[in-house]
């Protein structure tokens, strides 16, 4: 499954390279959206320092802020915000972005249920909104579409009061720019169906 997705990425990456990467006087940035001010048209991302679709590494600090393009034709779907940067199912830990400290927070959890290789059209996830927070049982159910992991975890009481967006993964976006902080093209990779009709 991962190999198939990786080859799909390569098919996408080549035309995107022509669109973004081969413009010699510009730069490309990519990362997860952790904040978005719709009125000011400002998007805040944590950069993927590896730009690897299979094993991204959202670890660049401080967060980067970009203005959306002035030209609406150069702006893709507006981004959804989330603060979950990594679901480490092997080490039972979630890495979050903490806006208060502008830093990362690592939250240890106790696994309750973990199911691997769950596709987006699986009945357990299709049509459902994640995360699913059960404050009585003190659990959070997360679905990572990239990792194909459906997992219910138990966390400390202090984390249950945090907003739902804390446990969501923000949209993955790609930005072409020439001047720091001012995007000329903005592509929402998460919400763009690059294989529609194929």
Sine and cosine of phi, psi and omega as CSV:
sin_phi,cos_phi,sin_psi,cos_psi,sin_omega,cos_omega
0.00,0.00,-0.71,0.70,0.00,-1.00
-0.89,0.45,-0.63,0.77,0.01,-1.00
-0.89,0.45,-0.67,0.75,0.00,-1.00
-0.88,0.47,-0.70,0.71,0.01,-1.00
-0.91,0.41,-0.57,0.82,0.00,-1.00
-0.92,0.40,-0.66,0.75,0.03,-1.00
-0.92,0.40,-0.60,0.80,0.09,-1.00
-0.87,0.49,-0.65,0.76,0.02,-1.00
-0.88,0.48,-0.67,0.74,0.00,-1.00
-0.89,0.46,-0.62,0.78,0.04,-1.00
-0.88,0.47,-0.58,0.81,0.02,-1.00
-0.98,0.21,-0.61,0.80,-0.12,-0.99
-0.90,0.43,-0.57,0.82,-0.04,-1.00
-0.89,0.45,-0.79,0.61,0.06,-1.00
-0.91,0.41,-0.53,0.85,0.04,-1.00
-0.93,0.38,-0.55,0.84,0.05,-1.00
-0.89,0.46,-0.64,0.77,0.05,-1.00
-0.91,0.42,-0.60,0.80,-0.04,-1.00
-0.96,0.26,-0.68,0.73,-0.12,-0.99
-0.95,-0.31,-0.77,0.64,-0.26,-0.97
-0.99,0.15,-0.35,0.94,-0.10,-1.00
-1.00,-0.07,0.13,0.99,0.08,-1.00
-1.00,0.08,0.95,-0.32,-0.23,-0.97
-0.93,0.38,-0.44,0.90,-0.05,-1.00
-0.99,-0.16,0.27,0.96,0.03,-1.00
-0.77,-0.63,0.07,-1.00,-0.01,-1.00
-0.75,-0.67,0.30,-0.95,0.02,-1.00
-0.82,-0.57,0.68,-0.73,0.09,-1.00
-0.78,-0.62,0.42,-0.91,-0.02,-1.00
-0.49,-0.87,0.61,-0.79,0.02,-1.00
0.01,-1.00,-0.12,-0.99,0.00,-1.00
-1.00,-0.08,0.64,-0.77,0.01,-1.00
-0.99,0.10,0.84,-0.55,0.02,-1.00
-0.92,-0.40,-0.16,0.99,0.08,-1.00
-0.36,-0.93,0.52,-0.85,0.04,-1.00
-0.50,-0.87,0.84,-0.55,0.06,-1.00
-0.97,-0.25,0.98,-0.21,-0.08,-1.00
-0.92,0.40,-0.58,0.81,-0.02,-1.00
-0.92,0.38,-0.69,0.73,0.00,-1.00
-1.00,0.02,-0.13,0.99,-0.02,-1.00
0.84,0.54,0.72,0.69,0.00,-1.00
-0.91,-0.41,0.77,-0.64,0.02,-1.00
-0.89,-0.45,0.69,-0.72,-0.01,-1.00
-0.92,-0.40,0.78,-0.63,-0.04,-1.00
-0.80,-0.60,0.41,-0.91,0.25,-0.97
-0.97,-0.23,0.89,-0.46,-0.10,-0.99
-0.91,0.40,0.65,-0.76,0.18,-0.98
-0.99,0.11,0.97,-0.25,-0.11,-0.99
-0.95,0.30,-0.28,0.96,0.01,-1.00
-0.99,-0.16,-0.40,0.92,-0.11,-0.99
0.75,0.66,0.74,0.67,-0.01,-1.00
-0.92,-0.38,0.90,-0.44,-0.08,-1.00
-0.92,0.39,-0.40,0.92,-0.02,-1.00
-1.00,0.02,-0.66,0.75,-0.03,-1.00
-0.76,-0.65,0.94,0.35,0.00,-1.00
-0.92,0.39,0.37,-0.93,0.02,-1.00
-0.72,-0.69,0.99,-0.10,0.00,-1.00
-1.00,0.04,1.00,-0.03,-0.15,-0.99
-0.65,-0.76,0.09,1.00,-0.06,-1.00
-0.99,0.12,0.81,-0.59,0.11,-0.99
-0.80,-0.59,0.51,-0.86,0.01,1.00
-0.95,0.30,0.23,-0.97,0.09,-1.00
-0.86,0.52,0.43,-0.90,-0.03,-1.00
-0.96,-0.30,0.70,-0.71,-0.03,-1.00
-0.91,-0.40,0.76,-0.65,0.02,-1.00
-0.79,-0.62,0.62,-0.78,0.21,-0.98
-0.98,0.21,0.62,-0.78,0.10,-0.99
-0.93,0.37,0.39,-0.92,-0.02,-1.00
-0.85,0.53,0.58,-0.82,0.06,-1.00
-0.92,0.40,-0.52,0.86,0.00,-1.00
-1.00,0.06,0.92,-0.39,-0.01,-1.00
-0.85,0.53,-0.46,0.89,0.00,-1.00
-0.92,0.39,-0.30,0.95,0.00,-1.00
-0.99,-0.13,0.15,0.99,-0.03,-1.00
-0.91,-0.41,0.82,-0.57,0.06,-1.00
-0.99,0.16,-0.25,-0.97,0.04,-1.00
-0.83,0.56,0.64,-0.77,0.00,-1.00
-0.91,0.42,0.57,-0.82,-0.17,-0.99
-0.99,0.17,0.52,-0.85,0.17,-0.99
-1.00,-0.06,0.62,-0.78,-0.09,-1.00
-1.00,-0.08,0.61,-0.80,0.13,-0.99
-0.42,-0.91,0.38,-0.93,-0.05,-1.00
-0.90,-0.43,-0.02,1.00,0.05,-1.00
-0.99,0.12,0.86,-0.51,-0.02,-1.00
-0.98,-0.22,-0.43,0.90,-0.03,-1.00
-0.40,-0.91,0.76,-0.65,0.19,-0.98
-0.97,-0.24,0.97,-0.24,-0.01,-1.00
-1.00,-0.07,1.00,0.03,-0.08,-1.00
-0.95,0.31,-0.34,0.94,0.01,-1.00
-0.98,0.20,-0.62,0.79,-0.07,-1.00
-0.96,-0.27,0.16,0.99,0.06,-1.00
0.81,0.59,0.83,0.55,-0.04,-1.00
-0.52,-0.85,0.61,-0.79,0.10,-1.00
-0.90,-0.43,0.74,-0.67,0.06,-1.00
-0.98,-0.18,0.83,-0.55,-0.02,-1.00
-0.89,-0.45,0.37,-0.93,0.21,-0.98
-0.99,-0.11,0.79,-0.62,-0.01,-1.00
-0.98,-0.22,0.95,-0.31,-0.05,-1.00
-0.91,0.42,-0.43,0.90,-0.02,-1.00
-0.92,0.38,-0.65,0.76,-0.02,-1.00
-0.99,-0.17,-0.14,0.99,-0.08,-1.00
0.83,0.56,0.64,0.77,-0.04,-1.00
-0.60,-0.80,0.00,-1.00,0.01,-1.00
-1.00,-0.03,0.51,-0.86,0.08,-1.00
-0.79,-0.61,0.75,-0.66,0.03,-1.00
-0.97,-0.25,0.86,-0.50,-0.07,-1.00
-0.94,-0.34,0.89,-0.45,0.07,-1.00
-0.98,0.21,0.57,-0.82,0.02,-1.00
-0.66,-0.75,0.31,-0.95,0.11,-0.99
-0.97,-0.24,0.86,-0.51,-0.01,-1.00
-0.93,0.36,0.70,-0.71,0.07,-1.00
-0.97,-0.25,-0.70,0.71,0.04,-1.00
-0.49,-0.87,0.72,-0.69,0.05,-1.00
-0.70,-0.71,0.83,-0.55,0.02,-1.00
-0.83,-0.55,0.83,-0.56,-0.03,-1.00
-1.00,-0.07,0.29,-0.96,0.09,-1.00
0.85,0.53,0.71,0.71,0.04,-1.00
-0.99,-0.14,0.92,-0.40,-0.02,-1.00
-0.98,0.19,0.37,-0.93,-0.03,-1.00
-0.87,0.49,-0.40,0.92,0.00,-1.00
-1.00,-0.03,0.11,0.99,0.06,-1.00
-0.91,0.41,0.63,-0.78,-0.04,-1.00
-0.86,0.51,-0.41,0.91,-0.01,-1.00
-0.95,0.31,-0.35,0.94,-0.07,-1.00
-0.83,-0.57,-0.44,0.90,-0.09,-1.00
-0.88,0.47,0.79,-0.61,0.03,-1.00
0.98,0.21,0.03,1.00,-0.01,-1.00
-0.98,-0.22,0.47,-0.88,0.03,-1.00
-0.97,-0.23,0.80,-0.60,0.03,-1.00
-0.93,-0.38,0.48,-0.88,0.09,1.00
-0.98,0.20,0.33,-0.94,0.13,-0.99
-0.95,-0.32,0.92,-0.40,-0.09,-1.00
-0.96,-0.26,0.83,-0.55,0.05,-1.00
-0.91,-0.42,0.99,-0.16,-0.08,-1.00
-0.95,0.30,-0.40,0.92,0.05,-1.00
-0.93,0.36,-0.69,0.72,0.01,-1.00
-1.00,0.04,-0.12,0.99,-0.01,-1.00
0.87,0.49,0.66,0.75,-0.01,-1.00
-0.83,-0.56,0.39,-0.92,0.09,-1.00
-0.75,-0.66,0.79,-0.61,0.06,-1.00
-0.97,-0.24,0.81,-0.59,-0.08,-1.00
-0.86,-0.52,0.61,-0.80,0.17,-0.99
-0.84,-0.54,0.85,-0.52,0.08,-1.00
-0.98,-0.18,0.96,-0.29,-0.02,-1.00
-0.93,0.37,-0.50,0.86,0.02,-1.00
-0.94,0.34,-0.70,0.71,-0.03,-1.00
-1.00,0.07,-0.22,0.98,-0.07,-1.00
0.86,0.51,0.67,0.74,0.00,-1.00
-0.90,-0.43,0.78,-0.63,0.13,-0.99
-0.94,-0.35,0.89,-0.45,-0.10,-1.00
-0.62,-0.78,0.71,-0.71,0.13,-0.99
-0.96,-0.27,0.77,-0.63,-0.08,-1.00
-0.78,-0.63,0.42,-0.91,0.08,-1.00
-0.94,-0.35,0.76,-0.65,-0.04,-1.00
-0.84,-0.54,0.20,-0.98,0.03,-1.00
-0.91,0.42,0.45,-0.89,-0.06,-1.00
-0.80,0.60,-0.61,0.79,-0.09,-1.00
-0.87,0.49,-0.40,0.92,-0.06,-1.00
-1.00,0.00,-0.27,0.96,-0.09,-1.00
-0.95,0.33,-0.37,0.93,-0.01,-1.00
-1.00,0.08,-0.12,0.99,-0.02,-1.00
-0.94,0.34,0.46,-0.89,0.00,-1.00
-0.86,0.51,0.44,-0.90,0.00,-1.00
-0.84,0.54,-0.58,0.82,-0.04,-1.00
-0.88,0.48,-0.32,0.95,0.05,-1.00
-0.85,0.53,-0.58,0.81,-0.13,-0.99
-0.99,-0.17,-0.01,1.00,0.03,-1.00
-1.00,-0.01,0.48,-0.88,0.13,-0.99
-1.00,-0.02,0.83,-0.55,0.04,-1.00
-0.91,0.41,0.30,-0.95,0.01,-1.00
-0.89,0.46,0.57,-0.82,0.11,-0.99
-1.00,0.06,0.81,-0.59,-0.05,-1.00
-0.78,-0.62,0.43,-0.90,0.07,-1.00
-0.83,-0.56,0.71,-0.70,-0.13,-0.99
-0.80,-0.59,0.75,-0.66,0.13,-0.99
-0.96,-0.28,0.75,-0.67,-0.05,-1.00
-0.48,-0.87,0.35,-0.94,0.12,-0.99
-0.91,-0.42,-0.59,0.80,0.03,-1.00
-0.95,-0.32,0.73,-0.68,-0.02,-1.00
-0.79,0.61,0.75,-0.66,0.09,-1.00
1.00,0.09,-0.05,1.00,-0.03,-1.00
-0.80,-0.60,0.98,-0.21,-0.04,-1.00
-0.98,0.19,0.60,-0.80,0.08,-1.00
-0.98,-0.19,-0.49,0.87,0.10,-0.99
-0.66,-0.75,0.64,-0.77,-0.05,-1.00
-0.72,-0.69,0.89,-0.45,0.01,-1.00
-0.90,-0.44,0.81,-0.59,0.08,-1.00
-1.00,-0.02,0.99,-0.17,-0.07,-1.00
-0.92,0.39,-0.58,0.82,-0.04,-1.00
-0.91,0.42,-0.66,0.76,-0.10,-0.99
-0.99,-0.12,0.03,1.00,0.00,-1.00
-0.99,-0.15,0.89,-0.46,0.03,-1.00
-1.00,0.09,1.00,-0.06,-0.07,-1.00
-0.97,0.23,-0.14,0.99,-0.04,-1.00
-0.88,-0.48,0.34,0.94,-0.01,-1.00
-0.86,0.52,0.78,-0.63,0.02,-1.00
0.99,0.14,0.11,0.99,-0.02,-1.00
-0.94,-0.35,0.00,0.00,0.00,0.00
